[in-house]
Amino acid sequence: MLKEILSVSGRPGLYKLVSQGKNMLIIESLIDKKRIPAYATDKIISLGDIAIYTIEEEKPLYEVLTLVKEKENGQKLSFAPSKAKPDELRAYMLEVLPDHDRARVYPNDIKKLLNWYNLLIENGITDFSPAKKEEEEGK
């Protein structure tokens, strides 16, 4: 499911892939549901391709989001990540992912991760497992 959810550099929030044209993508904002074109010049990344640095290796974003979901019992966060102090963000991340690399995972990264989590939960996207596993289970 996260393969269809996109982050576009320079634009707030997350976007869902709606359609694909010759030189562009049609994406829909998860915040206001407006559809807009995204061109090849835009820096677009799928949430399925993002990973968080840990001490030993990189942990895929879907695993980290699942850990946050388990900690929050599938609900939105009990605090607003955008208003949290860096120390609070780091403390929360230590609870969720104790082995994250503190030198390479910055408070802004944690804030973005938690804001994304809230946005996904608000939009009813609660299955963070990769699409490949879903397809294999269906076979």
BELFENWO-V338858 format. One record per residue. N is the residue number from 1. RES is the residue in three letters. OMEGA is omega in radians with two decimals (* if undefined). Layout:
N_RES_OMEGA, N_RES_OMEGA
This chain:
1_MET_-3.10, 2_LEU_3.10, 3_LYS_-3.11, 4_GLU_3.13, 5_ILE_-3.00, 6_LEU_2.97, 7_SER_-3.12, 8_VAL_-3.13, 9_SER_3.12, 10_GLY_3.12, 11_ARG_-3.10, 12_PRO_3.03, 13_GLY_-3.14, 14_LEU_-3.08, 15_TYR_3.08, 16_LYS_3.10, 17_LEU_-3.12, 18_VAL_-3.07, 19_SER_-3.13, 20_GLN_3.09, 21_GLY_-3.11, 22_LYS_-3.10, 23_ASN_-3.10, 24_MET_3.02, 25_LEU_2.98, 26_ILE_-3.10, 27_ILE_-3.13, 28_GLU_3.14, 29_SER_3.06, 30_LEU_-3.12, 31_ILE_-3.05, 32_ASP_3.08, 33_LYS_3.10, 34_LYS_3.10, 35_ARG_-3.14, 36_ILE_3.06, 37_PRO_3.02, 38_ALA_-3.04, 39_TYR_-3.12, 40_ALA_-3.14, 41_THR_3.09, 42_ASP_3.07, 43_LYS_-3.05, 44_ILE_3.08, 45_ILE_3.10, 46_SER_3.11, 47_LEU_3.10, 48_GLY_-3.12, 49_ASP_-3.08, 50_ILE_3.09, 51_ALA_3.12, 52_ILE_3.12, 53_TYR_2.96, 54_THR_-3.09, 55_ILE_-3.07, 56_GLU_-3.06, 57_GLU_3.05, 58_GLU_3.12, 59_LYS_-3.13, 60_PRO_-3.10, 61_LEU_-3.12, 62_TYR_3.11, 63_GLU_3.14, 64_VAL_3.10, 65_LEU_3.10, 66_THR_3.09, 67_LEU_3.09, 68_VAL_3.14, 69_LYS_3.12, 70_GLU_3.14, 71_LYS_-3.09, 72_GLU_-3.13, 73_ASN_3.08, 74_GLY_-3.13, 75_GLN_3.03, 76_LYS_3.12, 77_LEU_-3.13, 78_SER_3.11, 79_PHE_3.13, 80_ALA_-3.11, 81_PRO_-3.09, 82_SER_-3.14, 83_LYS_-3.11, 84_ALA_3.09, 85_LYS_-3.13, 86_PRO_3.13, 87_ASP_3.11, 88_GLU_3.12, 89_LEU_3.13, 90_ARG_3.14, 91_ALA_3.12, 92_TYR_-3.12, 93_MET_3.09, 94_LEU_3.10, 95_GLU_-3.07, 96_VAL_-3.07, 97_LEU_-3.04, 98_PRO_-3.09, 99_ASP_3.10, 100_HIS_-3.10, 101_ASP_-3.06, 102_ARG_-3.14, 103_ALA_-3.07, 104_ARG_3.08, 105_VAL_-3.06, 106_TYR_3.09, 107_PRO_3.10, 108_ASN_3.08, 109_ASP_3.14, 110_ILE_3.13, 111_LYS_3.14, 112_LYS_3.11, 113_LEU_-3.10, 114_LEU_3.05, 115_ASN_3.09, 116_TRP_3.13, 117_TYR_3.13, 118_ASN_-3.12, 119_LEU_3.12, 120_LEU_3.14, 121_ILE_3.12, 122_GLU_-3.10, 123_ASN_3.07, 124_GLY_3.11, 125_ILE_-3.07, 126_THR_3.10, 127_ASP_-3.07, 128_PHE_-3.09, 129_SER_-3.14, 130_PRO_-3.08, 131_ALA_-3.11, 132_LYS_-3.14, 133_LYS_3.13, 134_GLU_-3.13, 135_GLU_-3.14, 136_GLU_-3.14, 137_GLU_-3.13, 138_GLY_-3.09, 139_LYS_*
